[in-house]
Amino acid sequence: MSKDYSKAIAQYQELKNERSEWEQEWRQISEYLLPGRGIYQTYAKPRKRKLTTQRVINTVAEDALYVLTSGMHGGLTSPSRPWFMLEWADPRIAKFEPLKAWLQQCDQRLHKGLHASNFYSVINSFYIEYAGFGTGSMYVGEDVDDVPFKFELLTAGEYAFSVGGSGKTDIFYRTIFMTPRQVVERFPDTASKEIKQMVKESTGQAETRYITVLECVYPEKYRDKPFTQVFYETTATGHATVHSPTTVGKSQDPLGIYGFYEFPYPVARWNTIGSDIYGVGPGSRALPDIKRLQQMEKAFLMATHKAINPPLNAPARMKGKLNTLPGGYNYYSNPQETVNELYQVRFDYQGVGSAVERVEQRIQRNFFNDIFLTAARDPNASPYKATEVNVREQEKMLRLGPVIERLQHEFLQPLIERCFNIMLRKEMFEPLPPDLVKMAGEYKISLISPLATAQRSVALQGINSFMAFIGQAAQFDPSILDNVDADAAAREFADITGVQLGVLRPQEKVKEIRAQRVKAQAAEQQRQQQMEEAQIGSQVQNQNAQSRKTSAEAATTMIEGQQLANQIGLM
């Protein structure tokens, strides 16, 4: 792609035409589910956004969406616990403790960098766009301050993109609304004369007028960076809807040209159909039920109003004089002229209420609320059913497995890789010793959040079941324990659950502890042996002393007997 203005506009128009099929549905989602979100006048800043709409009477769909997004935020990218882990891709390197310890230190600093940035405040809103419209995107940029990076959320209709042969986004267009002063501050040398003149002659009104800037990122080398970023002025100031771009100044030269080492706009799609570019999410699937629910709720309210304040038949002469307030008086001379209901309202409140409830439940299931609200909705939940509840939870969470896998591949992994490389370029990690640099290889990113761990629960269940079987069988034949490598099982379990080296001792430390234990056991055995030998020696000495005592007593007895015999002989 060339940096020519006309070619950039032409390509953007083609991508907008491709997006138009989804845009019609997005507008309905904005009206019925996400009021205030979505920008569909891409060449002029929309007026004040309305966060409410008259089309929405029952807000259960919006509540269900927020339950889903809150559950995904807490289950996938919770700020209260680590949710990803960096590992060496080569298993041989992954077992080498010094390299593993260095990568885990990078992991910890990367988590701290995300906490220091605005990531967690933006990611929650990202999930709303992602689940509501089926497609979500976020800008991942470098920050000039102590915070290594910054994030910016995009809304539906604000951007258009294309995917490459790998299936990942590689061409991205976005419209940005900036005041003239912001344009001049960001592009002081390239802003058009007309915009600079606006700033010089600015009044309070100038801060409410906007310039539309078109940003495009595409895979073309800019210096040593594989991606190029270009900014253009595309439209005049004001709020009027403009269907085709016109330049503000006489020049169509770019406002600025920059580059990226990594693609700065990761895009996530909930699900795609065939070769579609944009995704389809729960908001699209639930849209028919959401519309039906509003119609039913509107009819229900109308019937309620008619039952409370029914249409009336009244004499013509009482026009404008009828008092329908509680306790009101109406005076008339002819007692035959009465005020009565025009017709009887016969409305099945119970049946319609049940129908409304069924539609609400379908909407909640479309947004996976049964996964995140099981404990709150199960009236029979008790501590005695903990095992059964855990199994059910794992089975339900497997329904989100394809979504989580796709989200990791398309969005979370590119986001973490870019953040890691930003910190690496800023030298925010400890330098790796030269002798270890040659050994280091590619790393991989594993999700260790509760939802991601639930997807790997099958492997954990296999280890647990095997160890439980071995423990039961060992009661009958202890020799079965010879088949089990307990150390390998423990480290495999720790790798699946994401246990850090601070909790899991390094293998060298384990060997050292076991060597000390063997040495201590040998010393204890030697001490016990010496005590036994001393005890045996003491027993022998006691026996010898007893023998000598017995012999002396026997000799004394013999002497006394002999003396007694001699005395008897003399007599």
GUVOTI-385825 format. One record per residue (C-alpha): x, y, z. Coordinates in steps of 0.25 Angstrom, whole numbers. Example, Ala and Ser with C-alpha at 12.3 -4.5 7.8 and 13.67 -1.06 7.14 Angstrom:
REM residues 2
DRENSE       X       Y       Z
DRENSE      49     -18      31
DRENSE      55      -4      29
REM end
This chain:
REM residues 571
DRENSE       X       Y       Z
DRENSE       0       0       0
DRENSE       5      14      -3
DRENSE       5      26       6
DRENSE      -3      33      -4
DRENSE     -16      40       2
DRENSE     -26      36      -9
DRENSE     -21      22      -9
DRENSE     -23      21       6
DRENSE     -37      27       5
DRENSE     -41      18      -6
DRENSE     -36       6       3
DRENSE     -43      11      15
DRENSE     -56      12       7
DRENSE     -55      -2       2
DRENSE     -53      -7      16
DRENSE     -65       1      21
DRENSE     -74      -5      10
DRENSE     -69     -19      15
DRENSE     -73     -14      29
DRENSE     -87      -9      25
DRENSE     -94     -23      26
DRENSE     -90     -24      40
DRENSE     -93      -9      43
DRENSE    -108     -10      41
DRENSE    -108     -20      52
DRENSE     -99     -12      61
DRENSE    -108       0      60
DRENSE    -120      -9      66
DRENSE    -111     -14      77
DRENSE    -107       0      80
DRENSE    -122       3      81
DRENSE    -127      -9      89
DRENSE    -115     -14      97
DRENSE    -103      -4      97
DRENSE    -109      11      96
DRENSE     -97      21      95
DRENSE     -88      11      89
DRENSE     -84      11      74
DRENSE     -80      22      65
DRENSE     -86      21      51
DRENSE     -84      35      45
DRENSE     -69      33      43
DRENSE     -66      46      37
DRENSE     -72      55      47
DRENSE     -73      54      62
DRENSE     -87      50      67
DRENSE     -94      59      76
DRENSE     -96      56      91
DRENSE     -98      41      93
DRENSE    -111      37      99
DRENSE    -109      26     110
DRENSE    -123      22     110
DRENSE    -133      19      99
DRENSE    -148      19      98
DRENSE    -148       5      91
DRENSE    -143      -1     104
DRENSE    -154      -4     115
DRENSE    -148     -17     121
DRENSE    -133     -16     124
DRENSE    -131     -31     127
DRENSE    -123     -32     114
DRENSE    -113     -21     118
DRENSE    -112     -27     132
DRENSE    -109     -41     126
DRENSE     -98     -35     117
DRENSE     -92     -29     129
DRENSE     -92     -42     137
DRENSE     -85     -48     125
DRENSE     -75     -38     124
DRENSE     -72     -37     139
DRENSE     -71     -52     139
DRENSE     -61     -51     128
DRENSE     -53     -40     134
DRENSE     -52     -47     147
DRENSE     -50     -61     141
DRENSE     -40     -57     130
DRENSE     -33     -44     134
DRENSE     -35     -42     149
DRENSE     -26     -31     155
DRENSE     -26     -38     168
DRENSE     -18     -50     163
DRENSE      -8     -54     152
DRENSE     -16     -58     140
DRENSE      -5     -62     130
DRENSE       9     -69     131
DRENSE      21     -68     122
DRENSE      28     -81     119
DRENSE      39     -86     110
DRENSE      34     -93      98
DRENSE      45    -103      98
DRENSE      42    -113     109
DRENSE      57    -115     111
DRENSE      59    -100     114
DRENSE      47    -100     122
DRENSE      53    -110     132
DRENSE      66    -101     133
DRENSE      63     -94     146
DRENSE      72     -81     144
DRENSE      65     -78     131
DRENSE      51     -82     137
DRENSE      54     -72     149
DRENSE      58     -61     139
DRENSE      45     -62     131
DRENSE      36     -63     143
DRENSE      43     -50     148
DRENSE      39     -44     135
DRENSE      25     -49     137
DRENSE      24     -43     151
DRENSE      29     -29     145
DRENSE      19     -30     133
DRENSE       7     -32     143
DRENSE      12     -20     151
DRENSE      13     -12     138
DRENSE      -1     -15     135
DRENSE      -6     -11     149
DRENSE       1       2     147
DRENSE      -5       5     134
DRENSE     -20       7     131
DRENSE     -21      -7     125
DRENSE     -31     -13     136
DRENSE     -41      -1     134
DRENSE     -41      -2     119
DRENSE     -42     -17     118
DRENSE     -55     -18     125
DRENSE     -61      -8     115
DRENSE     -55     -16     104
DRENSE     -62     -29     108
DRENSE     -75     -21     107
DRENSE     -72     -17      93
DRENSE     -67     -31      90
DRENSE     -79     -39      95
DRENSE     -89     -29      91
DRENSE     -85     -26      76
DRENSE     -77     -39      74
DRENSE     -64     -31      71
DRENSE     -55     -23      80
DRENSE     -42     -16      78
DRENSE     -32      -8      87
DRENSE     -20       1      84
DRENSE      -8      -4      91
DRENSE       3       8      91
DRENSE      15      12      98
DRENSE      15      22     109
DRENSE      26      33     111
DRENSE      25      33     126
DRENSE      29      23     136
DRENSE      17      14     132
DRENSE      22       6     121
DRENSE       9       5     112
DRENSE      -5      11     111
DRENSE     -18       5     105
DRENSE     -30      12      98
DRENSE     -43       5      95
DRENSE     -50       6      82
DRENSE     -65       5      79
DRENSE     -72      -2      68
DRENSE     -73       7      55
DRENSE     -60      15      59
DRENSE     -51       5      52
DRENSE     -50      -4      40
DRENSE     -40     -15      37
DRENSE     -35     -26      29
DRENSE     -29     -40      32
DRENSE     -17     -46      25
DRENSE     -14     -60      21
DRENSE     -11     -64      35
DRENSE     -25     -60      40
DRENSE     -20     -49      48
DRENSE     -23     -34      46
DRENSE     -12     -27      38
DRENSE     -19     -15      32
DRENSE     -26      -5      42
DRENSE     -33       8      39
DRENSE     -39      17      50
DRENSE     -45      31      51
DRENSE     -41      40      62
DRENSE     -48      53      66
DRENSE     -38      64      71
DRENSE     -40      79      74
DRENSE     -31      88      65
DRENSE     -22      91      77
DRENSE     -20      76      79
DRENSE     -16      74      65
DRENSE      -6      85      65
DRENSE       0      80      78
DRENSE       1      66      73
DRENSE       6      70      58
DRENSE      12      84      60
DRENSE      20      83      47
DRENSE      10      77      38
DRENSE      -4      82      42
DRENSE     -10      90      31
DRENSE     -10     106      31
DRENSE     -25     106      33
DRENSE     -25      98      46
DRENSE     -13     106      51
DRENSE     -21     119      48
DRENSE     -33     113      56
DRENSE     -24     111      68
DRENSE     -19     126      67
DRENSE     -33     131      65
DRENSE     -39     121      75
DRENSE     -50     125      85
DRENSE     -57     117      95
DRENSE     -65     111      83
DRENSE     -52     105      77
DRENSE     -51      94      88
DRENSE     -65      89      83
DRENSE     -61      88      69
DRENSE     -54      75      64
DRENSE     -45      71      53
DRENSE     -46      57      48
DRENSE     -33      50      46
DRENSE     -32      37      39
DRENSE     -21      27      44
DRENSE     -17      15      36
DRENSE      -7       4      40
DRENSE      -3      -6      30
DRENSE       9     -17      28
DRENSE      19      -9      21
DRENSE      33      -7      27
DRENSE      36       7      33
DRENSE      51       8      35
DRENSE      54      -4      44
DRENSE      39      -6      48
DRENSE      30     -16      41
DRENSE      17      -8      42
DRENSE      14       7      37
DRENSE       5      17      43
DRENSE       0      29      35
DRENSE      -9      40      39
DRENSE     -18      49      30
DRENSE     -27      61      31
DRENSE     -40      56      25
DRENSE     -52      66      28
DRENSE     -56      80      32
DRENSE     -60      84      46
DRENSE     -73      83      52
DRENSE     -84      72      55
DRENSE     -91      71      42
DRENSE     -91      57      35
DRENSE     -81      56      24
DRENSE     -82      44      15
DRENSE     -69      46       8
DRENSE     -56      52      13
DRENSE     -51      65       8
DRENSE     -38      71      13
DRENSE     -37      83      22
DRENSE     -25      89      16
DRENSE     -19      90       2
DRENSE      -9      79       4
DRENSE     -12      64       5
DRENSE       1      60      11
DRENSE       1      52      23
DRENSE       0      58      37
DRENSE      10      48      42
DRENSE      17      35      38
DRENSE      22      25      49
DRENSE      25      11      51
DRENSE      22      -1      60
DRENSE      30     -13      64
DRENSE      17     -21      67
DRENSE       3     -19      62
DRENSE      -3      -9      72
DRENSE     -18     -12      70
DRENSE     -21     -26      74
DRENSE     -35     -30      69
DRENSE     -44     -41      76
DRENSE     -56     -47      70
DRENSE     -66     -56      78
DRENSE     -69     -65      66
DRENSE     -68     -64      51
DRENSE     -76     -71      40
DRENSE     -68     -76      29
DRENSE     -58     -65      23
DRENSE     -66     -54      30
DRENSE     -57     -43      35
DRENSE     -65     -38      47
DRENSE     -70     -46      58
DRENSE     -84     -50      63
DRENSE     -86     -50      78
DRENSE     -97     -53      89
DRENSE    -103     -39      86
DRENSE    -106     -43      72
DRENSE    -112     -56      76
DRENSE    -120     -50      87
DRENSE    -125     -38      78
DRENSE    -138     -45      73
DRENSE    -142     -49      88
DRENSE    -138     -35      92
DRENSE    -147     -28      82
DRENSE    -159     -38      86
DRENSE    -157     -35     101
DRENSE    -158     -20      99
DRENSE    -171     -23      91
DRENSE    -177     -32     101
DRENSE    -173     -23     112
DRENSE    -179     -11     105
DRENSE    -192     -19     103
DRENSE    -192     -23     118
DRENSE    -191      -9     122
DRENSE    -201      -4     113
DRENSE    -211     -15     118
DRENSE    -208     -11     132
DRENSE    -210       4     129
DRENSE    -223       0     123
DRENSE    -228      -8     135
DRENSE    -224       3     145
DRENSE    -229      15     136
DRENSE    -239       8     126
DRENSE    -245      16     114
DRENSE    -259      22     118
DRENSE    -272      25     111
DRENSE    -277      38     116
DRENSE    -289      48     112
DRENSE    -285      58     102
DRENSE    -289      70     111
DRENSE    -279      65     121
DRENSE    -267      67     111
DRENSE    -256      74     118
DRENSE    -263      74     131
DRENSE    -261      59     135
DRENSE    -253      57     148
DRENSE    -246      43     148
DRENSE    -237      46     160
DRENSE    -239      38     173
DRENSE    -251      44     181
DRENSE    -254      53     170
DRENSE    -269      59     168
DRENSE    -277      59     155
DRENSE    -290      66     155
DRENSE    -301      63     145
DRENSE    -316      65     145
DRENSE    -320      52     138
DRENSE    -318      40     146
DRENSE    -318      31     133
DRENSE    -306      38     128
DRENSE    -295      30     134
DRENSE    -280      28     132
DRENSE    -276      14     129
DRENSE    -264       6     123
DRENSE    -263       6     108
DRENSE    -259      -9     108
DRENSE    -255     -19     118
DRENSE    -240     -22     119
DRENSE    -238     -37     119
DRENSE    -223     -39     120
DRENSE    -216     -52     124
DRENSE    -206     -46     134
DRENSE    -201     -59     139
DRENSE    -199     -65     125
DRENSE    -192     -53     119
DRENSE    -183     -52     132
DRENSE    -179     -66     130
DRENSE    -176     -63     115
DRENSE    -168     -51     118
DRENSE    -160     -59     129
DRENSE    -157     -70     118
DRENSE    -152     -60     108
DRENSE    -143     -54     120
DRENSE    -137     -67     123
DRENSE    -134     -70     108
DRENSE    -127     -56     108
DRENSE    -119     -60     120
DRENSE    -115     -73     115
DRENSE    -110     -66     102
DRENSE    -101     -58     111
DRENSE     -96     -70     119
DRENSE    -102     -65     132
DRENSE    -105     -80     136
DRENSE     -90     -81     137
DRENSE     -87     -69     146
DRENSE     -99     -69     154
DRENSE    -101     -84     157
DRENSE     -99     -83     172
DRENSE    -109     -71     173
DRENSE    -119     -78     165
DRENSE    -118     -92     171
DRENSE    -128     -93     183
DRENSE    -123    -107     187
DRENSE    -108    -102     188
DRENSE    -101    -107     200
DRENSE     -87    -111     205
DRENSE     -91    -125     204
DRENSE     -92    -124     189
DRENSE     -78    -117     187
DRENSE     -72    -128     178
DRENSE     -85    -129     170
DRENSE     -86    -114     168
DRENSE     -71    -114     164
DRENSE     -73    -124     153
DRENSE     -85    -117     148
DRENSE     -77    -104     148
DRENSE     -66    -110     140
DRENSE     -75    -116     130
DRENSE     -82    -102     128
DRENSE     -69     -95     127
DRENSE     -65    -104     115
DRENSE     -76     -97     107
DRENSE     -68     -85     107
DRENSE     -55     -93     103
DRENSE     -55     -89      88
DRENSE     -58     -74      92
DRENSE     -46     -74     101
DRENSE     -37     -81      92
DRENSE     -40     -71      81
DRENSE     -39     -59      90
DRENSE     -25     -64      94
DRENSE     -20     -66      80
DRENSE     -26     -54      74
DRENSE     -25     -44      85
DRENSE     -19     -47      99
DRENSE      -6     -53      93
DRENSE      -3     -42      83
DRENSE      -6     -32      94
DRENSE       3     -39     104
DRENSE      14     -40      94
DRENSE      14     -26      90
DRENSE      14     -22     105
DRENSE      26     -31     108
DRENSE      34     -26      96
DRENSE      31     -11     100
DRENSE      37     -14     114
DRENSE      48     -22     108
DRENSE      52     -10      99
DRENSE      51       0     111
DRENSE      61      -9     118
DRENSE      51     -11     129
DRENSE      55     -26     131
DRENSE      68     -31     138
DRENSE      78     -34     127
DRENSE      80     -48     124
DRENSE      94     -53     127
DRENSE     102     -55     114
DRENSE     104     -70     116
DRENSE      89     -72     117
DRENSE      86     -63     105
DRENSE      91     -74      96
DRENSE      82     -84     103
DRENSE      69     -76     102
DRENSE      59     -78      92
DRENSE      44     -75      88
DRENSE      34     -73     100
DRENSE      20     -77     100
DRENSE       8     -70     108
DRENSE      -1     -79     116
DRENSE     -14     -74     122
DRENSE     -16     -78     137
DRENSE     -28     -71     140
DRENSE     -40     -78     147
DRENSE     -47     -79     133
DRENSE     -35     -84     126
DRENSE     -31     -94     136
DRENSE     -45    -100     136
DRENSE     -42    -103     121
DRENSE     -30    -111     125
DRENSE     -38    -118     136
DRENSE     -38    -131     128
DRENSE     -23    -132     130
DRENSE     -24    -129     145
DRENSE     -36    -139     146
DRENSE     -27    -150     140
DRENSE     -16    -148     150
DRENSE     -25    -147     162
DRENSE     -33    -160     157
DRENSE     -20    -167     155
DRENSE     -13    -164     168
DRENSE     -26    -167     175
DRENSE     -27    -181     169
DRENSE     -12    -183     172
DRENSE     -15    -179     187
DRENSE     -26    -189     188
DRENSE     -19    -201     181
DRENSE      -6    -199     190
DRENSE     -14    -203     202
DRENSE     -15    -217     196
DRENSE      -1    -217     189
DRENSE       9    -207     192
DRENSE      18    -211     181
DRENSE       8    -203     171
DRENSE      15    -190     176
DRENSE      27    -194     168
DRENSE      19    -190     155
DRENSE      18    -175     160
DRENSE      28    -164     159
DRENSE      22    -155     169
DRENSE      32    -144     166
DRENSE      27    -143     151
DRENSE      13    -144     155
DRENSE      15    -132     165
DRENSE      22    -123     155
DRENSE      12    -127     144
DRENSE       1    -122     153
DRENSE       8    -110     157
DRENSE      10    -106     142
DRENSE      -4    -108     139
DRENSE      -9     -99     150
DRENSE       2     -89     148
DRENSE       9     -90     162
DRENSE      22     -81     162
DRENSE      36     -85     166
DRENSE      34     -77     179
DRENSE      24     -88     183
DRENSE      30    -100     176
DRENSE      44    -102     180
DRENSE      55    -104     169
DRENSE      59    -118     166
DRENSE      73    -114     171
DRENSE      68    -110     184
DRENSE      59    -122     185
DRENSE      72    -131     183
DRENSE      79    -123     193
DRENSE      68    -125     203
DRENSE      67    -140     201
DRENSE      82    -141     202
DRENSE      82    -134     215
DRENSE      71    -143     219
DRENSE      78    -156     215
DRENSE      91    -150     223
DRENSE      82    -147     235
DRENSE      76    -161     235
DRENSE      90    -167     233
DRENSE      95    -159     245
DRENSE      82    -163     253
DRENSE      84    -178     250
DRENSE      99    -177     254
DRENSE      95    -170     267
DRENSE      84    -181     270
DRENSE      95    -192     266
DRENSE     105    -186     276
DRENSE      94    -185     287
DRENSE      90    -199     284
DRENSE     105    -204     285
DRENSE     107    -196     297
DRENSE      95    -202     303
DRENSE     100    -216     299
DRENSE     113    -213     305
DRENSE     107    -208     318
DRENSE      99    -221     319
DRENSE     111    -229     317
DRENSE     118    -222     328
DRENSE     106    -224     337
DRENSE     106    -238     334
DRENSE     121    -240     336
DRENSE     120    -232     349
DRENSE     108    -241     353
DRENSE     116    -253     350
DRENSE     128    -249     358
DRENSE     119    -246     370
DRENSE     112    -259     368
DRENSE     126    -266     368
DRENSE     131    -258     380
DRENSE     118    -262     388
DRENSE     120    -276     384
DRENSE     135    -276     388
DRENSE     131    -270     401
DRENSE     120    -280     403
DRENSE     130    -292     401
DRENSE     140    -286     411
DRENSE     130    -284     421
DRENSE     125    -299     419
DRENSE     139    -304     420
DRENSE     141    -296     433
DRENSE     129    -302     438
DRENSE     133    -316     434
DRENSE     146    -315     441
DRENSE     140    -310     454
DRENSE     130    -322     454
DRENSE     142    -332     451
DRENSE     150    -326     463
DRENSE     138    -328     472
REM end
